Amino acid sequence: MKKIILSAFLTLLTCAFAIAQDYTTPNTGVTWTLDDIAAASPATITISGNDYTLLGNLTVAENDTVIINSDLTLSIDADKRITVSGTFTVNSNAVTITALNINAPYDGFRFEEFSTINIQNATIQYGGGLRVLTETFSIDNCTLTNNVSGTTTSAVIQLSRGMPQITNNTISFNENPAIGSAANAAVSAYIFNNMIEGNNKANKNRPQINMGTTLANEPLQIIQNSIIGDPALDQAGGIAIANFVGGDVNVVIDNNIIRGNRYGITLLGINNSAEITNNIIEDNNIQGDPNLGGSGINLNSASVSEDVIVTANQIRRNLWGITLQDSATINLGDDVNNTGENIFSENENGGITYALYNNTQNPVSAKHNCWIEGQQSTEQQVEDVIFHSVDDPTLGEVTFDPFECGIIGIDENVVENFSFYPNPVKNEINFNNIFSFEKVEIYGIQGNLIATKVISEGQQTLSINLPSGLYFVNFSNDAIAVTKKIIVE
């Protein structure tokens, strides 16, 4: 009887080992779906209808391609990883990649150097993040949520080189920052139109976008994103760009909403070239300690470098508006290359308003800005919200005259860059109304007015209930207007 029981036990044990089997594709140039892998190694992937389960580690070899082109759910067992040296493509309408047990996360994805990665329309959750070692990486219209430390411990999407494309995604409520790169990695990513909210749930001293050095001749572009903090995560900042290793920094931060973080934007170390333009930077004060943070924009550099150009931002209700430390330099408006046009309001701590705190010995040109929103100010009133050589003779002088408030002119080329998403559209569009458009008009291709809607400032969602076809959408206020094509599916 004991021999029978022992034999049965060994049989079960053998089956258990068979269930959890790692698999590497044959490296013969195959293009396989998950069904093909399941057929080749049923102990690695099992299938039940549209539900797929990955029980072992999966490696896509250098010459092979794995494609997911149908709607499905892929559940991955605890601590298992997908490693790609070849090509990995997700291009269906709705794919969910999740943990088999959400309390036992899978290890995540590792995309090796020279792999080719294109992920669209996927939900990626309860895993260990995406370690991106390749230059050829794009992720679009995806949701990344509830991911933890695993294959990466630095960010949900951890970048290493090149010009990766991160567009139109929702990245929210993950243990680590949303997007990051190492201090010594040259990464000029295109980070466009993402909703980034409540990341760094570990509540460590890290921002939601945490980048290092860039390529010398191609800018890191952080454009038209919403970066929203969680009041409970008082250590999480908005955007940080750090250069402590002597590399290059070439960055454009434009047309973002940065709200409710520990701080808004900080540039640390050597700053070669940076443009910070057209952003709404508000209420980045959740830590509440002005000695530790709370700046709308902070520059901290140990050496004088090229100016950081800051134009047409709206900076409100942070503990500080803009702070300069050590030897940092900034151009807030001159009569040559920078029109100024920044708006400041209620950036205060300890009962004192600090629109600009120049804690350096460097002079600052800061012409043509609105220093106290909502009023035509006197020179003394502006002086009162700027801390510089007048307040401490060891500091550099801020030249703030002429200053202005009211309707600030906007360059037509900047307005033409205004955009919305998605396009094509099914039932609604989303956009950031930073130009204070008041009205939206939709026209048919014959020029007939179809609908008119009133809108306000900030992030907007506009319902579109129209038959399929081509239309024109006009955004306008009393001063400016722009018309865009829209395709309704």
C-alpha positions in Angstrom: 0.0 0.0 0.0 2.8 2.4 0.9 4.5 1.7 -2.5 1.3 2.7 -4.3 0.9 5.9 -2.3 4.6 6.8 -3.0 4.2 6.0 -6.7 1.1 8.3 -6.8 3.0 11.0 -5.0 5.9 10.9 -7.5 3.5 11.0 -10.4 1.9 14.2 -9.0 5.3 15.7 -8.3 6.4 15.0 -11.9 3.2 16.7 -13.2 3.8 19.7 -11.0 7.2 20.2 -12.5 5.7 19.8 -15.9 3.2 22.6 -15.3 5.8 25.3 -14.6 8.2 25.1 -17.5 10.4 27.9 -18.8 10.5 28.3 -22.6 12.7 30.0 -25.2 11.5 30.4 -28.8 13.6 28.5 -31.3 15.6 31.5 -32.7 14.8 30.4 -36.3 13.0 33.6 -37.5 9.5 32.4 -36.5 6.6 34.8 -35.9 4.5 33.2 -33.2 1.3 34.0 -31.3 0.6 32.8 -27.8 -1.3 29.9 -29.3 1.8 28.8 -31.1 3.9 28.9 -27.9 1.2 27.0 -26.1 1.3 24.3 -28.8 5.0 24.1 -28.7 5.1 24.1 -24.8 1.8 23.4 -23.2 3.6 23.4 -19.8 4.5 27.1 -20.3 1.2 28.6 -21.6 -2.3 27.2 -21.1 -5.4 28.4 -22.8 -9.1 28.6 -21.9 -11.1 30.7 -24.4 -9.6 34.2 -24.4 -7.8 33.6 -21.1 -4.1 32.6 -21.4 -1.9 31.7 -18.4 1.9 31.9 -18.4 3.3 29.4 -15.9 7.0 29.7 -16.7 9.5 32.3 -17.8 9.2 33.1 -21.5 12.2 34.3 -23.6 11.8 35.6 -27.1 15.0 34.8 -28.9 16.9 37.3 -31.0 15.6 36.3 -34.4 12.1 35.6 -33.4 8.9 37.6 -33.0 6.0 37.2 -30.6 2.8 39.0 -31.6 -0.5 39.5 -29.7 -3.0 40.6 -32.2 -6.3 39.5 -30.7 -8.2 40.6 -27.6 -7.2 38.4 -24.6 -6.1 38.3 -21.0 -2.7 37.0 -20.2 -2.3 36.0 -16.6 1.3 35.5 -15.4 2.3 33.3 -12.4 4.2 34.8 -9.5 7.8 35.9 -10.1 7.7 34.9 -13.8 9.3 37.2 -16.4 9.0 37.8 -20.1 12.4 38.5 -21.6 12.6 39.8 -25.2 15.8 39.8 -27.3 13.8 39.7 -30.6 10.5 41.5 -31.4 7.5 41.8 -29.2 4.3 43.4 -30.5 0.9 44.0 -29.0 -1.5 45.6 -31.4 -5.0 44.4 -30.6 -7.9 46.5 -29.3 -7.9 45.3 -25.7 -5.3 43.2 -24.1 -4.9 42.7 -20.4 -1.6 41.5 -18.9 -1.9 40.8 -15.2 -0.9 38.6 -12.3 -2.4 35.1 -11.9 -2.8 36.1 -8.3 -2.8 39.9 -7.7 -1.3 39.3 -4.3 1.7 37.5 -5.9 2.9 39.8 -8.7 4.8 38.5 -11.7 8.4 39.8 -12.2 7.6 42.0 -15.3 9.2 42.5 -18.7 12.9 42.8 -19.7 13.4 44.2 -23.2 17.1 43.6 -24.1 19.3 45.9 -26.1 18.5 45.7 -29.9 15.1 44.2 -29.3 12.1 45.8 -31.0 9.1 46.6 -28.8 5.7 48.0 -29.8 2.8 47.8 -27.3 -0.6 49.3 -28.0 -4.0 49.3 -26.3 -2.9 47.1 -23.4 -3.5 47.1 -19.7 -0.4 46.1 -17.8 -0.9 45.6 -14.0 0.2 43.8 -10.9 3.7 43.1 -12.3 7.2 44.2 -11.8 7.4 46.9 -14.5 9.1 47.3 -17.8 12.9 47.3 -18.0 13.7 48.9 -21.3 17.3 48.3 -22.5 16.5 48.8 -26.1 16.4 52.0 -28.2 13.4 50.7 -30.3 10.5 51.0 -27.9 7.1 52.5 -28.2 4.0 52.2 -25.9 0.8 53.9 -26.9 -2.7 54.1 -25.4 -2.0 51.7 -22.6 -2.8 51.6 -18.9 -0.1 50.7 -16.4 -1.4 50.5 -12.8 -0.8 48.7 -9.5 2.7 47.6 -10.6 5.4 47.0 -8.0 9.2 46.4 -7.8 10.4 43.5 -9.9 12.4 43.5 -13.0 12.8 47.2 -12.3 12.8 49.0 -9.0 13.3 52.5 -10.3 10.2 53.2 -12.4 7.3 51.4 -14.0 8.9 52.2 -17.3 12.7 52.2 -16.8 14.6 53.5 -19.8 18.3 53.0 -20.7 19.1 54.6 -24.1 17.9 56.2 -27.3 14.6 57.9 -28.1 11.8 55.7 -26.8 8.2 56.8 -27.5 5.7 56.9 -24.6 2.4 58.4 -25.8 -1.3 58.6 -24.8 -1.0 56.3 -21.8 -2.5 56.3 -18.3 0.2 55.5 -15.7 -1.3 55.5 -12.2 -1.0 54.3 -8.6 2.2 52.2 -9.1 4.7 51.5 -6.3 7.5 53.3 -8.2 7.7 56.4 -10.3 6.0 56.3 -13.7 8.9 56.9 -16.0 12.6 57.0 -15.3 16.2 56.6 -16.6 19.5 56.2 -14.9 21.7 59.2 -14.0 24.4 58.0 -16.5 22.0 56.8 -19.3 21.6 59.1 -22.4 17.8 59.0 -23.0 15.9 61.4 -25.1 12.4 60.0 -24.8 9.2 61.5 -26.3 6.8 61.5 -23.4 3.5 62.9 -24.9 -0.1 63.2 -23.7 0.0 60.8 -20.8 -2.1 60.8 -17.7 0.3 60.3 -14.8 -1.2 60.2 -11.4 -0.5 58.9 -7.9 2.7 57.1 -8.6 5.6 56.4 -6.1 3.2 54.8 -3.7 6.2 53.7 -1.8 6.4 57.4 -0.9 10.1 57.6 -1.3 11.9 60.9 -2.2 11.3 60.5 -5.9 9.3 62.3 -8.6 6.7 60.7 -10.9 9.0 61.4 -14.0 12.6 60.9 -12.9 15.1 61.3 -15.7 18.9 61.5 -16.1 21.1 62.7 -18.9 20.0 63.0 -22.5 21.4 62.6 -26.0 23.4 65.7 -27.0 21.6 66.6 -30.2 18.1 65.2 -29.6 15.9 66.7 -26.8 14.1 64.8 -24.1 10.5 65.9 -24.7 7.9 66.0 -22.0 4.9 67.4 -23.7 1.1 67.7 -22.9 1.0 65.4 -20.0 -1.0 65.6 -16.8 1.1 64.8 -13.8 -1.1 64.7 -10.7 0.0 63.9 -7.2 -1.7 62.1 -4.4 -2.0 64.1 -1.1 -1.1 61.0 0.9 2.2 60.7 -0.9 4.0 63.7 0.4 7.5 62.6 -0.9 6.4 62.3 -4.5 7.5 65.2 -6.8 6.4 66.0 -10.3 9.3 66.1 -12.8 13.0 65.8 -12.1 15.9 66.0 -14.5 19.3 65.3 -12.9 22.8 65.6 -14.3 25.5 64.7 -11.8 27.8 62.7 -14.1 28.9 65.4 -16.7 26.7 64.2 -19.5 24.3 66.3 -21.6 20.9 67.7 -20.7 18.8 68.8 -23.6 15.1 69.0 -22.6 11.8 70.5 -23.6 9.0 70.5 -21.0 6.0 72.0 -22.6 2.2 72.3 -22.2 1.9 70.0 -19.2 -0.4 70.2 -16.2 1.7 69.5 -13.0 -0.5 69.7 -10.0 -0.6 68.4 -6.4 2.9 67.1 -6.0 5.7 67.7 -3.5 7.2 70.0 -6.1 6.5 70.8 -9.8 9.7 70.7 -11.8 13.4 70.5 -10.7 16.6 70.5 -12.7 19.6 69.3 -10.8 23.3 69.5 -11.7 24.7 70.8 -15.0 21.9 72.2 -17.2 23.0 72.6 -20.9 19.8 73.3 -22.6 16.3 73.4 -21.2 13.0 75.0 -22.3 10.2 75.1 -19.8 7.2 76.6 -21.6 3.4 76.8 -21.5 2.9 74.6 -18.4 0.3 74.9 -15.7 2.2 74.3 -12.4 -0.2 74.5 -9.4 -0.6 73.4 -5.8 2.7 71.5 -5.6 2.8 72.0 -1.8 1.6 68.7 -0.4 4.6 68.2 1.9 4.1 71.6 3.4 7.7 72.2 4.4 9.3 75.1 2.5 12.8 74.0 3.7 12.5 70.7 1.8 10.5 71.5 -1.3 7.4 73.0 -2.7 8.8 75.0 -5.7 6.8 75.3 -8.9 10.2 75.3 -10.6 13.5 74.7 -8.9 17.0 74.9 -10.5 20.0 73.7 -8.5 23.4 73.7 -10.2 26.9 73.8 -8.9 28.2 75.5 -12.1 27.0 78.4 -14.3 25.8 77.0 -17.6 23.6 78.1 -20.5 20.4 79.7 -19.5 17.3 77.7 -18.9 14.5 79.3 -20.9 11.2 79.7 -19.0 8.3 81.1 -21.0 4.5 81.4 -20.7 4.0 79.2 -17.7 1.2 79.6 -15.1 2.7 79.1 -11.6 0.1 79.2 -8.8 -0.2 78.2 -5.2 3.1 76.4 -4.7 5.1 77.1 -1.6 7.6 78.9 -3.9 7.1 80.1 -7.5 10.6 79.7 -8.9 13.7 79.0 -6.8 17.3 79.2 -7.9 20.1 77.6 -5.8 23.9 77.4 -5.9 25.0 78.7 -9.3 21.9 78.1 -11.3 21.0 80.4 -14.1 17.7 81.2 -15.8 16.1 83.3 -18.5 12.6 84.4 -17.5 12.2 87.0 -20.2 14.5 89.4 -22.1 14.2 91.7 -25.1 15.9 89.2 -27.5 14.8 85.5 -27.4 12.3 85.1 -24.6 9.0 86.9 -24.4 8.5 86.2 -20.7 4.7 85.9 -20.3 4.9 83.8 -17.1 2.0 84.2 -14.7 2.5 84.0 -10.9 -0.1 83.8 -8.2 -0.2 83.0 -4.5 3.1 81.1 -4.2 3.7 81.6 -0.5 4.9 80.1 2.7 5.1 81.6 6.2 2.7 84.3 5.1 5.1 85.7 2.5 4.7 85.5 -1.2 7.7 84.3 -3.2 7.1 84.4 -7.0 10.9 84.2 -7.5 13.6 83.5 -5.0 17.1 84.1 -6.5 19.4 82.4 -4.0 22.4 82.8 -6.3 25.0 85.5 -7.1 23.9 85.5 -10.7 21.8 88.3 -12.3 18.4 87.2 -13.7 16.6 88.7 -16.6 12.9 88.4 -15.9 11.1 90.9 -18.1 7.5 90.9 -19.4 6.0 88.6 -16.7 2.8 88.9 -14.7 4.0 88.7 -11.1 0.7 89.1 -9.3 -2.2 87.6 -11.3 -5.4 89.5 -11.5 -4.2 93.0 -11.0 -2.1 95.8 -12.6 0.7 96.0 -10.1 3.1 98.8 -9.0 6.8 98.3 -9.1 6.9 98.1 -5.3 4.3 95.4 -5.3 6.3 93.3 -7.8 9.5 94.0 -5.8 7.7 92.6 -2.7 7.2 89.1 -4.3 10.8 88.8 -5.7 13.7 88.0 -3.4 17.1 89.1 -4.8 19.9 91.7 -4.3 17.5 94.3 -2.9 16.8 91.9 0.0 20.3 90.4 0.4 23.3 92.3 -1.2 25.2 89.0 -1.6 22.6 87.8 -4.2 22.2 88.6 -7.9 19.8 91.2 -9.1 16.5 90.3 -10.8 15.6 92.7 -13.7 11.8 92.5 -13.7 10.8 95.7 -15.4 8.8 95.9 -17.7 6.2 93.8 -16.1 2.5 93.3 -17.0 -0.7 91.4 -16.4 -4.0 90.9 -18.2 -4.3 89.2 -21.5 -0.8 88.1 -22.5 -0.1 87.7 -26.2 0.5 84.2 -27.5 2.6 83.4 -30.5 0.6 82.0 -33.4 3.0 79.2 -34.0 2.5 78.1 -30.4 -1.3 78.1 -30.8 -1.0 76.0 -33.9 0.7 73.3 -31.9 -2.4 73.0 -29.7 -3.8 69.4 -30.0 -6.4 67.0 -28.7 -6.7 63.2 -28.5 -7.7 60.7 -29.7 -8.0 61.4 -33.4 -9.8 59.5 -34.9 -12.4 59.8 -32.2 -15.3 57.6 -31.3 -17.3 59.5 -28.7 -15.1 62.1 -26.9 -11.9 64.1 -27.1 -9.5 65.3 -24.4 -7.3 68.4 -24.3 -5.5 70.8 -22.1 -7.1 74.3 -22.5 -4.0 76.2 -21.6 -4.8 79.0 -24.0 -8.1 79.9 -22.2 -10.3 79.1 -25.2 -13.9 79.9 -24.3 -15.8 78.2 -27.2 -15.6 75.1 -29.4 -17.4 75.1 -32.7 -17.7 72.0 -34.9 -18.2 72.4 -38.7 -19.0 70.0 -41.5 -16.8 69.7 -44.6 -19.2 72.1 -46.4 -18.6 74.7 -43.7 -21.9 74.3 -42.0 -21.9 74.9 -38.2 -23.0 71.7 -36.5 -22.5 72.4 -32.8 -21.2 75.0 -30.3 -20.0 74.4 -26.8 -18.7 76.6 -24.0 -15.4 75.4 -22.3 -13.2 76.6 -19.5 -9.5 76.5 -18.7 -7.6 73.3 -17.7 -8.0 69.7 -18.7 -11.2 69.1 -20.7 -13.2 66.2 -22.0 -15.7 67.0 -24.8 -18.4 64.6 -26.0 -18.5 64.0 -29.7 -21.8 62.4 -30.9 -21.6 62.6 -34.7 -21.9 60.3 -37.7 -18.6 58.9 -39.1 -16.7 61.3 -41.3 -14.4 64.3 -41.5 -15.2 67.5 -39.5 -13.4 70.7 -38.5 -13.2 71.9 -34.8 -12.5 75.5 -34.0 -11.2 76.5 -30.6 -11.5 80.3 -29.9 -11.6 83.2 -27.4 -11.7 87.0 -28.0 -8.0 87.1 -28.8 -7.0 83.8 -30.6 -8.5 80.9 -32.6 -7.3 77.7 -34.1 -9.0 75.1 -36.3 -8.2 71.4 -36.4 -9.4 68.5 -38.5 -11.1 65.6 -36.7 -12.1 62.2 -38.0 -15.1 60.5 -36.3 -15.1 56.7 -36.6 
